[in-house]
Amino acid sequence: MVRIFVVACFVLLLAIPAMAQDDFPRIQTSLGYTNLSFPDLSNPSQTSHHSGFANQTSFNLTKTYGLDNFMGIYSLGTGVTLISDIFGGKVMYRTSKFVPYGLAGIGIGYFTASTSQGYGSQSSFATRYGAGFDIPINDSMAWKVEVSRMGFHINVNPLSSSSWTNSTNISTGVVFTISN
């Protein structure tokens, strides 16, 4: 048993230099604009587009697989702000001129309301899945476009029997490579 363990460790030590030769960004972060189609809170039967700010950080474990954290801040109108933080996985296909990817994750949505009657807040479970692509500009920067579907475990439409509110999110921004 000890010999098998020693041989396995030796094989792993031989594989580490081969893995280090892969040239791909290890840590990337992006800053940009995001637009969420979420129900209009003054008329929940209609959907409105709400602008926001997005920060997305990716920890690329290999050329193909990575971890992704999406943080978005949206103004939903009528004094309501949504802060979402969703962590998940990312699958990429790297080429020299184009990097398409798919992602999925779970997290939270934090809604705050500031009105003339006072202040309130509510947290909800959130999900996210989607796809996008990065177009490299140089070794340390890229431009990204992404479309995802976000779900929040909150019912904003009193006429709906569903306890989930699903929305389409479109985001774009500049990607900065922090570590290769």
JOUR-V333249 format. One line per field, one symbol per residue. ss: DSSP state (~ for helix, > for strand, _ for the rest). phi: phi as a letter, one per 40 degrees, with the letter a starting at -180 (. if undefined). burial: b if it has 24 or more other C-alpha atoms within 12 Angstrom, else e. A space follows every 10 residues. Layout:
# JOUR-V333249
ss: ???
phi: ???
burial: ???
This chain:
# JOUR-V333249
ss: _~~~~~~~~~ ~~~~~~~~~~ ______>>>> >>>>>>>>>> __>>>>>>>> >>>>>>>>>> ____>>>>>> >>>>>>>__> >>>>>>>>>> >>>>____>> >>>>>>>>>> >>>>>__>>> >>>>>>>>>> >>>>>>____ >>>>>>>>>> >>________ ____>>>>>> >>>>>>>>>_
phi: .ccccccccc cccccccccc ccbaccbbbb bacbbbcbdc ccaccbbbcb cabbbbbbbc cbcbbabbbb bbbbccgfgb bbbbbbbaba bbbcbcbabc abaaababbb cbbbbcciba aabacbbaai aaabbccacb babbbabbbb bbcabcbccc cccbbbacbb baibbbccac
burial: eeeeeeeeee eeeeeeeeee eeebbbbbbb bbbbbbbbbe beeeeeeeeb bbbbbbbbbb bbbbebbbbb bbbbbbbeeb bbbbbbbbbb bbeeeeeebb bbbbbbbbbb bbeeeeeeee eeebbbbbbb bbbbbbeeee bbbbbbbbbb bbbbebeeee eeeebbbbbb bbbbbbbeee
